[in-house]
Amino acid sequence: MIGRGIAGRIAIAAIASAAVGLAILAVGVAVVGADVFTALMVEAGDSADHAREMYDSSVTTVVIAAAIVAVLASVALAVILARMLARPLAEIGGAARRVAEGDYEARVPRRGPEELASLADSFNQMAAALQQQEAMRRDFIANAAHELRTPLTNLQGYLEALRDGVIVADRSTYESLHEEADRLVRLSRSLDALADGDAGATPRAAREIDLAAAVRSALELAAPAIERAQLRLSSEIPERLPARADPDQLAQVLANLLSNAVRYTPTGGTITVRAERRSGDHLVSVANSGEGIPADDLDRVFERFYRVEKSRDRARGGAGIGLAIVKQLVESGGGRVGAESRDGLTRFWFSLPV
């Protein structure tokens, strides 16, 4: 049984090494040393039998005693060393079983040799990442359930009222029903887009496009919504800006950013759109005036279903998926995304490779 664990194996290996060394030493002392000693004593005038007897009664006895002490010391040191190495590994194994059972708060202390301490650091980092992923999964499920529950509850209420004759099936009723159904369809499509990215769907092939023309086209489509919200639009777009991207995905990115800006810009506010050429890529930014985003929330605005409290609450519409889709589409094409907010101005940007 002792040989099955790492501690037992280390102990056995240490004892075996010590035994081999002692065996070599014993053979050397008992055979070679005895012959040399006998030869020297004979040259000095002593008999060979007497010399051998003297050697056995002195040197051989000391060597045997020393070998016994060395074996006992080797066993003790091997056991201590094996336990020192096995204890951190046993702690990591126990913590791994706890994580497998769903306890993502399991951590292990950093102890032992540098290799074991590094293993403990890696395990703790993995456990923290799993804990964060589990929290995000639970938030995702809860938020998705809420987003589905609201329109479904409204549809159920309308249908029950129609069935019971509480309301009349006029045009406004059908428009309300269509609006709720359309909301469910949009949410479903957004979830499909996120699922495609999670499943590692093959990204669409990028091709040469005119980024400036794509931005101007997105602004034309967003113009009616900007006008209805009584907002001012400012744009700085060069005449031509060659880039590489998928046109459909780029259109969705721009539409999501502009829709987000319209939703959270107060009446009379300004939306500013810029596209600029840089040495290694091209940068597009959509900025809007109004209440900003707290610094602690900036790193999370691209998470699924994440909303900034107060300034970007559920009452202003949206399912909290648009920015997550922006991040996913841009990064799948080799670009980057980011957000800044200060002095009453919030700016979202993305870059595309040249």
N, C-alpha and C positions, 0 to 999 in steps of 0.2 A: 504493500500500500504506500510505503514512504516514497517509492520511486515514481509515483504517478504525479505528484505535485512538483512545482518548480523548486520549492525549498528542499525536498528530499533529493531531487536530481542534482541540485547544486552541492548538497552535502556529500552525496555519493561521489560526484566528480572530484571534489576537493580531497576526500579521503583516498580515492584511487590514485590521484596524483601524488599525494604524500606517501602512499604505500610503495608506489613505483620508485620514488626517490630514495626511500629508506632501504628498499630491497637492493638497489644498485650500491648504496653506501655500505650495506651489510656485506654483500659479496666482496666488495673491494677491501673492506677491513678484514673479513674472515679469511679470504683466500690470498689476495695479493699482499696485504699487510702482514699476514702471518708468515708467508714465505720470505719476505724481505727481512723481517725481524729475526727469523731463525737463521738465515744466512749470515747476518751481522753477528749474531751471538756465537755461531760456530767459528767464524773468523777470529773472534775474541778468545777462543779457547774453551767455550762452554759446549756441552753436548746438545745435539739436536732435540732430544726428548725433553731435556730440562728447559730448553728455550721455548719449545711449544707449550709446555705446561705453564711457564711464566706468562706467556702471551695470553693464553686462554683464561688464566685466573685474574688477569688485570684488564687488559684492553678489551677483550671480548665481552667481559661482564659489564664494563662501562658502556660499550656500544649497545648491548641489549637493553640496559636500563634507559639509555638516552633514546633509543628507538621507541620504547614503550611510552615515555613521556612525550615524545614528538607525536606519536599517534593520537594520544589523548588530547594534546593541544590542538592538533589538526581537526579532530572531530568537533571540539568545542568551538573553534573559530569558524569552521564550516557551517555549523548549525546557526551560530549568531549571524553570519553573513547571509545565509539563506533566508532567515527570518526577516532580516532588514530589507532584502529585495522582494520577498514574497508579500510582506504586509501592504505596501502601496498597491501592488497588483491586485491583491484581494479586495482592497477598498474600491479600486476602479471597477473590478468585476461586480461587486455588490451594488455600486452606484449605477452601473449599466443595466443591471436587472431592474432597479427601481425606475429608471427611465423607460425601459421596455414595458413596465406595468402602468405607465402614465404619470409618474412623479417627475415632472420636468424641472423641479427645483433641486434635484439631487446634484451635489457637488462633491469633489474630493479634495483633500488638502494637498498642498504642494510640498512633497517631502521625498527623501531618497536621493539617489544620484541624479545628475543633470538629465539623463535620458528619461528616467521615470518622472521627474518633475515636469519635463516637457510633455510627456504623455498625459499627465494630469491636467496641464494647461489646455492641451488640445481637447481632452474630454470635456472640461468645463466650458470651453468655447462652443463645442458641439451641443451640449445640454442647453446653454443659453440661447443658441440659435433655434433649437427645437421648441423651447419654451415660447420664444417670440413668434415662431410660426404657428404654434397652437393657439396663442392669443389672437393672432390675426385671423386664423381659420374660424374661431368662435365668433369674432366680431363680424366676419364676412357673412356667416350663416345668419346671425341675428339681424344684421342690416338688410340682407337680401330678403329674409322673411318679412321684415317690416315694409320694405318697398313693395313687395307683392301683396301684402295684406291690405294696404290702404286702397288701391284701386279695386281689388276684389271685393272689399267690404262695400265700397261705393256701388259697384255693379250689383252686388247682392241686394243692397237697399233699394235701388231703383227697380230691379226686377220684382222684388216682393211688393213694392208699392204699386207697380203696374198690374201684378197679378191680383192684388186685393182691391184694385180700383181706387186707390188713394190719390193717384195722380193720373193725368190724361196723357196718352202717348202722342204728344205733339212734337213739332220739329225741335224745340229746345231740349226736350227729353232725349230724343235720339242723338242730338249733338253731344249732350253730356255723356251718354253711354259710349258714343264713339270716342270721345276724348279719353275716357278711362281705359277703353280697349287699346287705343293707340299708345297710351302710356305703358301698358303691359308689353306691347310689341316692341317699343323702343328699349325697354329694360331687357327684354329677352335678347334682342340683337346685341346690346352692349355686353351682356353676359356671354353670349356666343363668341364675341370678339376677344374677350379676356380668356375664355377657355381655349380658343385656338392658339393663343400665345403660350398658355401654360402647357399645352400638349406638344409644344415644339413644332407647330405647323411650319412647313417650308415657307420662308419669307418670299414675297413676290420679288421678281427681278427688277432692280432699279434700272432706269434708263435716263438718258440726257433730257432734261426739261428746262424750261425757262421759269425759274423760281419767281421772278418778278411778276410775270404774267399770271402765275398760279395765285399769288397773293392778291393781285388786283381782281381776279375773278371771284375769290372768296369774299372780298369786300363788297363787290356788287351784289352777291347773294345775301349778305348780311345787312345791306343798306336799309331794306324795309323795316327790319326789327330795330335797328339803331334809330331810325326816324320815329317809329312808334314809341320808343322809350324816351324820346326827346333828349337825345344825347348828341354831342358834337364828335365828329370824327376827324382825326389828323393822321396823315400818312406820309412816310418818307420812303419811297420805293424807287430804285434806279430804273433806268429804261430797260435794261436787260441784265439778267443774273443767271448764267448757266449753272446747273447743279445736277446731281444724280439722285433720283427718288422715284418711288411709284406714285403716279399722279393721283390715283384714287385714295391711297392712304394719306398722301399729303393734303388732299382736299378735306379729308375727315379730321386731320389734326388741326387745320386752320379753322374749320367750322366749329370744332369743340372749343378752341381757345376764344374765338370771337363770341360764341354763345355764352361762354362763361363770363366774359367781360361785360356783355350786355346785361346779364342777370344781376351782377353785383355792382354796377355803376349807378349811383343815385341820379335822379332826374336832373338834367342840366350839366351832368358830368361830361368828361372827355375820355374817349378811347383813342389811343395812339398806337399806330402800327408802323413798324420799321423793318426794313430788310437791308442788310449790308453785306458787302464783300469783305472777307478776311483772308489771311494768307493760306490757311489750310482748310477752311470751310466757309460756309455762309451762315449768317445768323438772322433769325426772324424773331421779333419780339412783339407782344401784344400787352400794352399797359393800359390801366384804367384808374381814374381818380376815385376817391371815396375812402371808406373805412378800410384800413389795412389789415394785414394778417399778422398776428402775434409771432414773434421770432421763434418761439418754441414749436409752433405749428407748421413752419415753412418746410421742414424736412419731411412732413407727413402728408402734404397736400396731394401728392401723386399716389397715395394709397387708395385702395378700393373702398368706396363708401365713406371715406373720411371727409368730415366737414369741420370747419372751424366754428367753434361755438360763437353765438351772438352775431358776429359779423357775417357768417355764411351759414345760416341755419336752414333747416328743412323747408321752412315756410317760403323761401325764395325759389323753390323748385329744384329740379334736377335730382338724380339718384346718387350723385357722388362717384360716378364711374368715368365721366368724361376725361378728367385729367389722367386717370390710370390708363385709359386707352391711348391718350396722347403719348405718354411715356413709353408704353409698349410698342407703338407703331414707330416712333422716332428711333428708339434704341435698336429695334429689329433692322432698321436701315443703316445702322452705323453712326447715328447721330447722338446728341445729348440733349437733355432738358434741364430746366432750372426755374427757380422762382425767387423774386425779391420783393420786399415790401417795406417801405419807409416813407415818412413825411407825406402820408396820405396818397401814396401812389403804389399800386401793385403791378408788378411786371412779370409775365411769364415769357420764357424764351426757349427756342430750340435751334439746334444747328444741324446742317446737312453737309455731307462730304461733297467736295467739288467734283 
